[in-house]
Amino acid sequence: MDLFTLTGDVGATKTTLAIINTVKKPWAFISKETFPSGDFPTFESLIKVFLKNNKYSLLHASFGIAGPIFEGNVQMPNLPWFIRERDLSNHLNIPVYLLNDLEALANSVLILEKEDLEVLSSGKPVERSSLAVIAPGTGLGEAHLHWVGTNYRSFASEGGHVDFAPTNQIEFELMLYLKEHIGHVSYERVCSGPGLVNLYNFFKDSGKYEEPEWLGKQIATMVNSAPVISQAALENKAEIAVATLNLFTSILGREAGNLALKELATGGVYLGGGIPPRILPFLKKDVFLNSFKDKGRFSALLANIPVYVIRNPDAALIGAAYFPTFM
């Protein structure tokens, strides 16, 4: 029997909803559509529009949401949406589950196919040990999974907002620069899309690298200049862009290693979010893994931890859809 689930990846900028068949593999999306979140007064009104043309008999609904979930409720940080699990369940007349978006992404690593992952380091995974997920995108998300006797359980966190810890002269200078400009400096401020722009501006404003005129003109026209900077680096068109992306991957490697130690994630570390798949050539350089493993007396432990990049853009949707089966 076909079992249909309504699933969603809910963010402040955009929301993707889908109907997924949770029996067939590879995971069969019956329908999928992305909406500008700000165009809708409530989450319920967005769901109504999607379901108008998708009349399936649903088993349940499960949504990964960019915000902290408390007792089945969430006030989205950057939208006037207050989402209540109980109200949605009554509205849809099916069981509804709300979970943090990184918790949803973490669930996906249990069911993704081999081709959905890019191996950065095969390592020596320890069976039934903890797993960690770090996802730089618009922000920096972190989550982990622990074995709880019969299966894994995912846990969200706000680890991306912990204090940034510089480890060399350049990073100390970066820290002082950002402290002056933005106040509190977290890892999200240096390891996300906006963080990449912060690194670029540091190199430009400090005079360490010159900004090519053509690149400056492109950046001036962009609301989000991170893709332009990273593309210039990938194409080796601007020294300042290459330096920026090298520093970014070094910091990402270091924080991924920090997360691995804090969770003792000897089962593997997974890089998700929008940025890692786009910068794979830089992640495959020695810079990333050298930073990941650079933990003094625990470097040997880090060297044995597998590291993967999640390449499937629908991973968060899949993880949200399968959440009820993990309970």
Secondary structure, DSSP 8 states (H G I E B T S, - for coil): ---EEEEEEE-SSEEEEEEEESSSTTTEEEEEEEEEGGG-SSHHHHHHHHHHT----EEEEEEEESS--BTTEEE-TTSS-EEEHHHHHHHHTS-EEEEEHHHHHHHHTTT--GGGEEEEE-----TT--EEEEEESSSEEEEEEEE-SSSEEEEE--GGGSB----SHHHHHHHHHHHHHHSS-BGGGTSSHHHHHHHHHHHHHTTSS---HHHHHHHHT-S--HHHHHHHHHTT--HHHHHHHHHHHHHHHHHHHHHHHHHT-TTEEEE-SSSGGGGHHHHTSHHHHHHHH--GGGHHHHHTS-EEEE--TTHHHHHHHTHHHH-
